[in-house]
Structures are given as C-alpha cells and as structure tokens.
Amino acid sequence: MEIFSLILHESLRVTAAISLPVLLVGTLVGTGIALLQAVTQVQEQTLSVLPKFFCVGCCIIVGSQNAFDQLAQLLRHGVAVMPLIVRSL
C-alpha cells in the first residue's frame, strides 16, 4: 500500500504544479481589475471577465506542453509500478 500512497502523493503534486500557475494568474489579474474598477468606479462586467479569460487562456497555452509532459511522466510511472501495486493487494 505504500506504493499506492506514493503514486497518490505524486499525482496530487503534479495536479498542484499544473493548476497553480493558472490559478495564480487568474487571481492576480482579477485583483488588478477589481482595484482598477474600484479606483475608476466603472462597474462593467465584461471589463472583469475578458482580461481574466485572455490571461488564463494564454497561461494555459504557454504551459500546456509542460503539463502534458508531467502527466505523461506520471502515467508512465503509474503503469510501471502497477504490478507492484497488484502484488501488494
């Protein structure tokens, strides 16, 4: 069961590594737009959604190759240790 726990830990780490940059960009852009709206008192909904959509989309495009590489490595590792997991059951 220790191998299964190791795989689970690694998958959670990969998930955090893939999602954290996207969430961070969305949060920073959203905070910047909120501050801009508070200062200018312009409460337009599209002003808050479109920049976040564009920045998060760019972040996904830029980081997708790294994300796919990490996921492929995790899959290869998971398939390689599958016999050890089955034997431990």
Biopython code that builds the backbone (N, CA, C, O; Angstrom):
import numpy as np
from Bio.PDB.StructureBuilder import StructureBuilder

atoms = [
    (1, "MET", "N", (0.808, -1.203, 0.000)),
    (1, "MET", "CA", (0.000, 0.000, 0.000)),
    (1, "MET", "C", (0.848, 1.264, 0.000)),
    (1, "MET", "O", (0.368, 2.343, -0.350)),
    (2, "GLU", "N", (2.109, 1.127, 0.393)),
    (2, "GLU", "CA", (2.981, 2.294, 0.402)),
    (2, "GLU", "C", (3.226, 2.808, -1.014)),
    (2, "GLU", "O", (3.361, 4.013, -1.222)),
    (3, "ILE", "N", (3.285, 1.907, -1.979)),
    (3, "ILE", "CA", (3.485, 2.307, -3.376)),
    (3, "ILE", "C", (2.273, 3.087, -3.867)),
    (3, "ILE", "O", (2.414, 4.100, -4.552)),
    (4, "PHE", "N", (1.085, 2.611, -3.514)),
    (4, "PHE", "CA", (-0.137, 3.311, -3.899)),
    (4, "PHE", "C", (-0.166, 4.707, -3.292)),
    (4, "PHE", "O", (-0.561, 5.668, -3.953)),
    (5, "SER", "N", (0.246, 4.818, -2.050)),
    (5, "SER", "CA", (0.302, 6.117, -1.387)),
    (5, "SER", "C", (1.304, 7.042, -2.073)),
    (5, "SER", "O", (1.068, 8.245, -2.186)),
    (6, "LEU", "N", (2.415, 6.481, -2.529)),
    (6, "LEU", "CA", (3.428, 7.263, -3.239)),
    (6, "LEU", "C", (2.877, 7.789, -4.564)),
    (6, "LEU", "O", (3.095, 8.949, -4.915)),
    (7, "ILE", "N", (2.167, 6.938, -5.294)),
    (7, "ILE", "CA", (1.564, 7.354, -6.568)),
    (7, "ILE", "C", (0.510, 8.424, -6.333)),
    (7, "ILE", "O", (0.430, 9.394, -7.087)),
    (8, "LEU", "N", (-0.294, 8.256, -5.300)),
    (8, "LEU", "CA", (-1.311, 9.252, -4.985)),
    (8, "LEU", "C", (-0.677, 10.584, -4.624)),
    (8, "LEU", "O", (-1.159, 11.632, -5.054)),
    (9, "HIS", "N", (0.382, 10.563, -3.853)),
    (9, "HIS", "CA", (1.093, 11.786, -3.481)),
    (9, "HIS", "C", (1.677, 12.468, -4.719)),
    (9, "HIS", "O", (1.587, 13.687, -4.864)),
    (10, "GLU", "N", (2.264, 11.690, -5.591)),
    (10, "GLU", "CA", (2.860, 12.252, -6.814)),
    (10, "GLU", "C", (1.787, 12.844, -7.728)),
    (10, "GLU", "O", (2.009, 13.887, -8.343)),
    (11, "SER", "N", (0.633, 12.194, -7.824)),
    (11, "SER", "CA", (-0.434, 12.728, -8.674)),
    (11, "SER", "C", (-0.992, 14.033, -8.114)),
    (11, "SER", "O", (-1.335, 14.934, -8.879)),
    (12, "LEU", "N", (-1.086, 14.146, -6.799)),
    (12, "LEU", "CA", (-1.531, 15.402, -6.199)),
    (12, "LEU", "C", (-0.512, 16.514, -6.413)),
    (12, "LEU", "O", (-0.880, 17.669, -6.625)),
    (13, "ARG", "N", (0.776, 16.161, -6.358)),
    (13, "ARG", "CA", (1.823, 17.153, -6.606)),
    (13, "ARG", "C", (1.777, 17.651, -8.051)),
    (13, "ARG", "O", (1.915, 18.846, -8.308)),
    (14, "VAL", "N", (1.584, 16.722, -8.990)),
    (14, "VAL", "CA", (1.500, 17.111, -10.404)),
    (14, "VAL", "C", (0.264, 17.971, -10.644)),
    (14, "VAL", "O", (0.330, 18.953, -11.383)),
    (15, "THR", "N", (-0.853, 17.617, -10.034)),
    (15, "THR", "CA", (-2.069, 18.412, -10.176)),
    (15, "THR", "C", (-1.870, 19.828, -9.665)),
    (15, "THR", "O", (-2.297, 20.790, -10.304)),
    (16, "ALA", "N", (-1.225, 19.956, -8.521)),
    (16, "ALA", "CA", (-0.948, 21.292, -7.970)),
    (16, "ALA", "C", (0.021, 22.060, -8.856)),
    (16, "ALA", "O", (-0.152, 23.260, -9.071)),
    (17, "ALA", "N", (1.031, 21.383, -9.368)),
    (17, "ALA", "CA", (2.018, 22.059, -10.219)),
    (17, "ALA", "C", (1.407, 22.534, -11.527)),
    (17, "ALA", "O", (1.829, 23.555, -12.071)),
    (18, "ILE", "N", (0.425, 21.812, -12.036)),
    (18, "ILE", "CA", (-0.218, 22.203, -13.293)),
    (18, "ILE", "C", (-1.230, 23.321, -13.065)),
    (18, "ILE", "O", (-1.304, 24.260, -13.857)),
    (19, "SER", "N", (-2.006, 23.228, -11.994)),
    (19, "SER", "CA", (-3.099, 24.183, -11.797)),
    (19, "SER", "C", (-2.682, 25.473, -11.098)),
    (19, "SER", "O", (-3.331, 26.504, -11.275)),
    (20, "LEU", "N", (-1.616, 25.433, -10.309)),
    (20, "LEU", "CA", (-1.230, 26.608, -9.539)),
    (20, "LEU", "C", (-0.897, 27.832, -10.397)),
    (20, "LEU", "O", (-1.368, 28.921, -10.070)),
    (21, "PRO", "N", (-0.112, 27.718, -11.477)),
    (21, "PRO", "CA", (0.159, 28.916, -12.278)),
    (21, "PRO", "C", (-1.102, 29.538, -12.887)),
    (21, "PRO", "O", (-1.233, 30.761, -12.941)),
    (22, "VAL", "N", (-2.016, 28.699, -13.340)),
    (22, "VAL", "CA", (-3.255, 29.211, -13.944)),
    (22, "VAL", "C", (-4.097, 29.924, -12.896)),
    (22, "VAL", "O", (-4.625, 31.006, -13.154)),
    (23, "LEU", "N", (-4.225, 29.325, -11.714)),
    (23, "LEU", "CA", (-4.996, 29.956, -10.647)),
    (23, "LEU", "C", (-4.341, 31.243, -10.168)),
    (23, "LEU", "O", (-5.027, 32.216, -9.857)),
    (24, "LEU", "N", (-3.016, 31.249, -10.110)),
    (24, "LEU", "CA", (-2.300, 32.435, -9.677)),
    (24, "LEU", "C", (-2.477, 33.590, -10.660)),
    (24, "LEU", "O", (-2.690, 34.731, -10.249)),
    (25, "VAL", "N", (-2.389, 33.296, -11.957)),
    (25, "VAL", "CA", (-2.593, 34.337, -12.975)),
    (25, "VAL", "C", (-4.018, 34.875, -12.904)),
    (25, "VAL", "O", (-4.228, 36.087, -12.951)),
    (26, "GLY", "N", (-4.996, 33.980, -12.790)),
    (26, "GLY", "CA", (-6.390, 34.421, -12.695)),
    (26, "GLY", "C", (-6.646, 35.283, -11.470)),
    (26, "GLY", "O", (-7.384, 36.266, -11.536)),
    (27, "THR", "N", (-6.034, 34.910, -10.352)),
    (27, "THR", "CA", (-6.204, 35.680, -9.125)),
    (27, "THR", "C", (-5.564, 37.054, -9.223)),
    (27, "THR", "O", (-6.169, 38.056, -8.842)),
    (28, "LEU", "N", (-4.331, 37.102, -9.739)),
    (28, "LEU", "CA", (-3.633, 38.385, -9.853)),
    (28, "LEU", "C", (-4.322, 39.329, -10.834)),
    (28, "LEU", "O", (-4.458, 40.521, -10.559)),
    (29, "VAL", "N", (-4.753, 38.803, -11.969)),
    (29, "VAL", "CA", (-5.451, 39.645, -12.951)),
    (29, "VAL", "C", (-6.793, 40.097, -12.388)),
    (29, "VAL", "O", (-7.177, 41.254, -12.558)),
    (30, "GLY", "N", (-7.507, 39.200, -11.721)),
    (30, "GLY", "CA", (-8.785, 39.570, -11.118)),
    (30, "GLY", "C", (-8.637, 40.637, -10.044)),
    (30, "GLY", "O", (-9.463, 41.544, -9.949)),
    (31, "THR", "N", (-7.589, 40.530, -9.236)),
    (31, "THR", "CA", (-7.339, 41.540, -8.212)),
    (31, "THR", "C", (-6.986, 42.880, -8.833)),
    (31, "THR", "O", (-7.453, 43.925, -8.381)),
    (32, "GLY", "N", (-6.159, 42.846, -9.869)),
    (32, "GLY", "CA", (-5.792, 44.091, -10.560)),
    (32, "GLY", "C", (-6.997, 44.763, -11.195)),
    (32, "GLY", "O", (-7.135, 45.984, -11.117)),
    (33, "ILE", "N", (-7.862, 43.994, -11.815)),
    (33, "ILE", "CA", (-9.067, 44.557, -12.435)),
    (33, "ILE", "C", (-10.015, 45.090, -11.364)),
    (33, "ILE", "O", (-10.628, 46.141, -11.548)),
    (34, "ALA", "N", (-10.137, 44.374, -10.250)),
    (34, "ALA", "CA", (-11.002, 44.847, -9.160)),
    (34, "ALA", "C", (-10.499, 46.169, -8.598)),
    (34, "ALA", "O", (-11.293, 47.068, -8.320)),
    (35, "LEU", "N", (-9.185, 46.293, -8.430)),
    (35, "LEU", "CA", (-8.623, 47.561, -7.956)),
    (35, "LEU", "C", (-8.863, 48.680, -8.967)),
    (35, "LEU", "O", (-9.195, 49.805, -8.593)),
    (36, "LEU", "N", (-8.693, 48.366, -10.232)),
    (36, "LEU", "CA", (-8.938, 49.363, -11.285)),
    (36, "LEU", "C", (-10.399, 49.804, -11.289)),
    (36, "LEU", "O", (-10.694, 50.990, -11.431)),
    (37, "GLN", "N", (-11.304, 48.853, -11.134)),
    (37, "GLN", "CA", (-12.724, 49.197, -11.095)),
    (37, "GLN", "C", (-13.065, 50.003, -9.846)),
    (37, "GLN", "O", (-13.903, 50.902, -9.899)),
    (38, "ALA", "N", (-12.432, 49.693, -8.742)),
    (38, "ALA", "CA", (-12.707, 50.440, -7.513)),
    (38, "ALA", "C", (-12.198, 51.875, -7.615)),
    (38, "ALA", "O", (-12.841, 52.804, -7.128)),
    (39, "VAL", "N", (-11.052, 52.046, -8.244)),
    (39, "VAL", "CA", (-10.476, 53.390, -8.367)),
    (39, "VAL", "C", (-11.273, 54.229, -9.349)),
    (39, "VAL", "O", (-11.548, 55.400, -9.087)),
    (40, "THR", "N", (-11.647, 53.640, -10.481)),
    (40, "THR", "CA", (-12.355, 54.412, -11.515)),
    (40, "THR", "C", (-13.873, 54.380, -11.347)),
    (40, "THR", "O", (-14.578, 55.140, -12.011)),
    (41, "GLN", "N", (-14.381, 53.520, -10.479)),
    (41, "GLN", "CA", (-15.810, 53.337, -10.238)),
    (41, "GLN", "C", (-16.566, 52.941, -11.503)),
    (41, "GLN", "O", (-17.732, 53.294, -11.676)),
    (42, "VAL", "N", (-15.890, 52.206, -12.384)),
    (42, "VAL", "CA", (-16.520, 51.646, -13.572)),
    (42, "VAL", "C", (-16.884, 50.203, -13.240)),
    (42, "VAL", "O", (-15.993, 49.388, -13.002)),
    (43, "GLN", "N", (-18.151, 49.875, -13.219)),
    (43, "GLN", "CA", (-18.612, 48.541, -12.838)),
    (43, "GLN", "C", (-19.142, 47.780, -14.045)),
    (43, "GLN", "O", (-20.292, 47.342, -14.048)),
    (44, "GLU", "N", (-18.331, 47.624, -15.042)),
    (44, "GLU", "CA", (-18.701, 46.883, -16.247)),
    (44, "GLU", "C", (-18.271, 45.430, -16.082)),
    (44, "GLU", "O", (-17.108, 45.161, -15.779)),
    (45, "GLN", "N", (-19.194, 44.492, -16.277)),
    (45, "GLN", "CA", (-18.903, 43.079, -16.066)),
    (45, "GLN", "C", (-17.912, 42.521, -17.089)),
    (45, "GLN", "O", (-17.058, 41.703, -16.747)),
    (46, "THR", "N", (-18.025, 42.960, -18.332)),
    (46, "THR", "CA", (-17.103, 42.444, -19.343)),
    (46, "THR", "C", (-15.677, 42.909, -19.089)),
    (46, "THR", "O", (-14.731, 42.243, -19.509)),
    (47, "LEU", "N", (-15.508, 44.023, -18.419)),
    (47, "LEU", "CA", (-14.176, 44.522, -18.104)),
    (47, "LEU", "C", (-13.466, 43.585, -17.130)),
    (47, "LEU", "O", (-12.239, 43.493, -17.151)),
    (48, "SER", "N", (-14.206, 42.902, -16.291)),
    (48, "SER", "CA", (-13.575, 41.994, -15.337)),
    (48, "SER", "C", (-13.397, 40.587, -15.899)),
    (48, "SER", "O", (-12.477, 39.880, -15.489)),
    (49, "VAL", "N", (-14.238, 40.172, -16.812)),
    (49, "VAL", "CA", (-14.186, 38.799, -17.312)),
    (49, "VAL", "C", (-13.204, 38.642, -18.474)),
    (49, "VAL", "O", (-12.430, 37.685, -18.495)),
    (50, "LEU", "N", (-13.223, 39.539, -19.415)),
    (50, "LEU", "CA", (-12.411, 39.378, -20.621)),
    (50, "LEU", "C", (-10.904, 39.355, -20.353)),
    (50, "LEU", "O", (-10.225, 38.489, -20.905)),
    (51, "PRO", "N", (-10.347, 40.246, -19.546)),
    (51, "PRO", "CA", (-8.901, 40.148, -19.292)),
    (51, "PRO", "C", (-8.505, 38.851, -18.576)),
    (51, "PRO", "O", (-7.464, 38.266, -18.875)),
    (52, "LYS", "N", (-9.337, 38.407, -17.633)),
    (52, "LYS", "CA", (-9.049, 37.144, -16.955)),
    (52, "LYS", "C", (-9.104, 35.981, -17.940)),
    (52, "LYS", "O", (-8.241, 35.104, -17.924)),
    (53, "PHE", "N", (-10.113, 35.979, -18.785)),
    (53, "PHE", "CA", (-10.267, 34.928, -19.788)),
    (53, "PHE", "C", (-9.053, 34.892, -20.712)),
    (53, "PHE", "O", (-8.520, 33.819, -20.996)),
    (54, "PHE", "N", (-8.619, 36.051, -21.177)),
    (54, "PHE", "CA", (-7.476, 36.136, -22.083)),
    (54, "PHE", "C", (-6.190, 35.696, -21.387)),
    (54, "PHE", "O", (-5.430, 34.909, -21.950)),
    (55, "CYS", "N", (-5.934, 36.183, -20.184)),
    (55, "CYS", "CA", (-4.690, 35.862, -19.478)),
    (55, "CYS", "C", (-4.626, 34.392, -19.066)),
    (55, "CYS", "O", (-3.577, 33.758, -19.184)),
    (56, "VAL", "N", (-5.730, 33.859, -18.588)),
    (56, "VAL", "CA", (-5.753, 32.445, -18.206)),
    (56, "VAL", "C", (-5.606, 31.576, -19.452)),
    (56, "VAL", "O", (-4.919, 30.555, -19.409)),
    (57, "GLY", "N", (-6.230, 31.957, -20.549)),
    (57, "GLY", "CA", (-6.075, 31.215, -21.795)),
    (57, "GLY", "C", (-4.637, 31.221, -22.283)),
    (57, "GLY", "O", (-4.126, 30.190, -22.718)),
    (58, "CYS", "N", (-3.982, 32.369, -22.215)),
    (58, "CYS", "CA", (-2.567, 32.453, -22.607)),
    (58, "CYS", "C", (-1.693, 31.605, -21.696)),
    (58, "CYS", "O", (-0.756, 30.955, -22.160)),
    (59, "CYS", "N", (-1.990, 31.609, -20.412)),
    (59, "CYS", "CA", (-1.229, 30.806, -19.456)),
    (59, "CYS", "C", (-1.394, 29.316, -19.756)),
    (59, "CYS", "O", (-0.433, 28.553, -19.663)),
    (60, "ILE", "N", (-2.588, 28.910, -20.109)),
    (60, "ILE", "CA", (-2.828, 27.510, -20.452)),
    (60, "ILE", "C", (-2.083, 27.138, -21.729)),
    (60, "ILE", "O", (-1.494, 26.061, -21.814)),
    (61, "ILE", "N", (-2.107, 28.015, -22.709)),
    (61, "ILE", "CA", (-1.412, 27.738, -23.971)),
    (61, "ILE", "C", (0.093, 27.637, -23.746)),
    (61, "ILE", "O", (0.742, 26.730, -24.268)),
    (62, "VAL", "N", (0.643, 28.559, -22.976)),
    (62, "VAL", "CA", (2.088, 28.565, -22.736)),
    (62, "VAL", "C", (2.508, 27.347, -21.905)),
    (62, "VAL", "O", (3.549, 26.750, -22.181)),
    (63, "GLY", "N", (1.732, 26.973, -20.910)),
    (63, "GLY", "CA", (2.109, 25.889, -20.018)),
    (63, "GLY", "C", (1.615, 24.516, -20.402)),
    (63, "GLY", "O", (1.865, 23.552, -19.678)),
    (64, "SER", "N", (0.920, 24.396, -21.519)),
    (64, "SER", "CA", (0.317, 23.104, -21.863)),
    (64, "SER", "C", (1.359, 22.038, -22.176)),
    (64, "SER", "O", (1.164, 20.879, -21.811)),
    (65, "GLN", "N", (2.447, 22.385, -22.833)),
    (65, "GLN", "CA", (3.464, 21.386, -23.157)),
    (65, "GLN", "C", (4.090, 20.817, -21.886)),
    (65, "GLN", "O", (4.281, 19.606, -21.774)),
    (66, "ASN", "N", (4.407, 21.678, -20.941)),
    (66, "ASN", "CA", (4.957, 21.220, -19.667)),
    (66, "ASN", "C", (3.944, 20.357, -18.918)),
    (66, "ASN", "O", (4.307, 19.340, -18.327)),
    (67, "ALA", "N", (2.687, 20.760, -18.943)),
    (67, "ALA", "CA", (1.648, 19.991, -18.254)),
    (67, "ALA", "C", (1.498, 18.602, -18.873)),
    (67, "ALA", "O", (1.394, 17.608, -18.155)),
    (68, "PHE", "N", (1.486, 18.534, -20.200)),
    (68, "PHE", "CA", (1.365, 17.234, -20.858)),
    (68, "PHE", "C", (2.584, 16.359, -20.581)),
    (68, "PHE", "O", (2.447, 15.146, -20.423)),
    (69, "ASP", "N", (3.774, 16.957, -20.522)),
    (69, "ASP", "CA", (4.978, 16.191, -20.196)),
    (69, "ASP", "C", (4.903, 15.616, -18.791)),
    (69, "ASP", "O", (5.252, 14.456, -18.573)),
    (70, "GLN", "N", (4.447, 16.424, -17.833)),
    (70, "GLN", "CA", (4.327, 15.946, -16.458)),
    (70, "GLN", "C", (3.280, 14.842, -16.340)),
    (70, "GLN", "O", (3.481, 13.857, -15.631)),
    (71, "LEU", "N", (2.162, 15.015, -17.041)),
    (71, "LEU", "CA", (1.116, 13.990, -16.995)),
    (71, "LEU", "C", (1.566, 12.699, -17.662)),
    (71, "LEU", "O", (1.241, 11.611, -17.186)),
    (72, "ALA", "N", (2.313, 12.806, -18.762)),
    (72, "ALA", "CA", (2.822, 11.609, -19.431)),
    (72, "ALA", "C", (3.821, 10.882, -18.551)),
    (72, "ALA", "O", (3.815, 9.652, -18.493)),
    (73, "GLN", "N", (4.680, 11.625, -17.867)),
    (73, "GLN", "CA", (5.646, 11.019, -16.961)),
    (73, "GLN", "C", (4.927, 10.326, -15.803)),
    (73, "GLN", "O", (5.314, 9.228, -15.403)),
    (74, "LEU", "N", (3.891, 10.955, -15.268)),
    (74, "LEU", "CA", (3.117, 10.344, -14.190)),
    (74, "LEU", "C", (2.433, 9.068, -14.671)),
    (74, "LEU", "O", (2.398, 8.076, -13.943)),
    (75, "LEU", "N", (1.893, 9.082, -15.880)),
    (75, "LEU", "CA", (1.240, 7.891, -16.424)),
    (75, "LEU", "C", (2.249, 6.763, -16.625)),
    (75, "LEU", "O", (1.966, 5.614, -16.287)),
    (76, "ARG", "N", (3.422, 7.081, -17.173)),
    (76, "ARG", "CA", (4.450, 6.053, -17.360)),
    (76, "ARG", "C", (4.867, 5.453, -16.012)),
    (76, "ARG", "O", (5.029, 4.239, -15.886)),
    (77, "HIS", "N", (5.035, 6.303, -15.027)),
    (77, "HIS", "CA", (5.418, 5.818, -13.697)),
    (77, "HIS", "C", (4.305, 4.961, -13.088)),
    (77, "HIS", "O", (4.578, 3.926, -12.479)),
    (78, "GLY", "N", (3.065, 5.389, -13.251)),
    (78, "GLY", "CA", (1.939, 4.618, -12.718)),
    (78, "GLY", "C", (1.801, 3.257, -13.366)),
    (78, "GLY", "O", (1.507, 2.270, -12.693)),
    (79, "VAL", "N", (2.011, 3.202, -14.670)),
    (79, "VAL", "CA", (1.924, 1.918, -15.368)),
    (79, "VAL", "C", (3.105, 1.028, -14.981)),
    (79, "VAL", "O", (2.957, -0.190, -14.880)),
    (80, "ALA", "N", (4.271, 1.629, -14.765)),
    (80, "ALA", "CA", (5.458, 0.841, -14.405)),
    (80, "ALA", "C", (5.316, 0.191, -13.034)),
    (80, "ALA", "O", (5.801, -0.924, -12.838)),
    (81, "VAL", "N", (4.675, 0.844, -12.094)),
    (81, "VAL", "CA", (4.546, 0.275, -10.743)),
    (81, "VAL", "C", (3.220, -0.463, -10.536)),
    (81, "VAL", "O", (2.938, -0.930, -9.433)),
    (82, "MET", "N", (2.419, -0.569, -11.577)),
    (82, "MET", "CA", (1.133, -1.268, -11.449)),
    (82, "MET", "C", (1.299, -2.719, -10.980)),
    (82, "MET", "O", (0.525, -3.158, -10.130)),
    (83, "PRO", "N", (2.271, -3.480, -11.493)),
    (83, "PRO", "CA", (2.412, -4.853, -10.972)),
    (83, "PRO", "C", (2.750, -4.886, -9.477)),
    (83, "PRO", "O", (2.309, -5.787, -8.764)),
    (84, "LEU", "N", (3.521, -3.923, -9.006)),
    (84, "LEU", "CA", (3.850, -3.896, -7.574)),
    (84, "LEU", "C", (2.616, -3.587, -6.735)),
    (84, "LEU", "O", (2.457, -4.127, -5.640)),
    (85, "ILE", "N", (1.742, -2.722, -7.242)),
    (85, "ILE", "CA", (0.506, -2.410, -6.525)),
    (85, "ILE", "C", (-0.401, -3.640, -6.464)),
    (85, "ILE", "O", (-0.981, -3.943, -5.421)),
    (86, "VAL", "N", (-0.514, -4.336, -7.580)),
    (86, "VAL", "CA", (-1.379, -5.521, -7.625)),
    (86, "VAL", "C", (-0.833, -6.616, -6.709)),
    (86, "VAL", "O", (-1.601, -7.290, -6.022)),
    (87, "ARG", "N", (0.500, -6.796, -6.696)),
    (87, "ARG", "CA", (1.099, -7.810, -5.823)),
    (87, "ARG", "C", (0.896, -7.506, -4.345)),
    (87, "ARG", "O", (0.764, -8.419, -3.530)),
    (88, "SER", "N", (0.870, -6.211, -4.000)),
    (88, "SER", "CA", (0.728, -5.855, -2.591)),
    (88, "SER", "C", (-0.699, -6.021, -2.080)),
    (88, "SER", "O", (-0.932, -6.013, -0.872)),
    (89, "LEU", "N", (-1.653, -6.172, -2.993)),
    (89, "LEU", "CA", (-3.041, -6.386, -2.569)),
    (89, "LEU", "C", (-3.192, -7.817, -2.209)),
    (89, "LEU", "O", (-4.279, -8.244, -1.819)),
]
sb = StructureBuilder()
sb.init_structure("model")
sb.init_model(0)
sb.init_chain("A")
sb.init_seg("    ")
for serial, (resi, resn, name, xyz) in enumerate(atoms, 1):
    if name == "N":
        sb.init_residue(resn, " ", resi, " ")
    sb.init_atom(name, np.array(xyz, "f"), 0.0, 1.0, " ", f" {name:<3s}", serial, name[0])
structure = sb.get_structure()
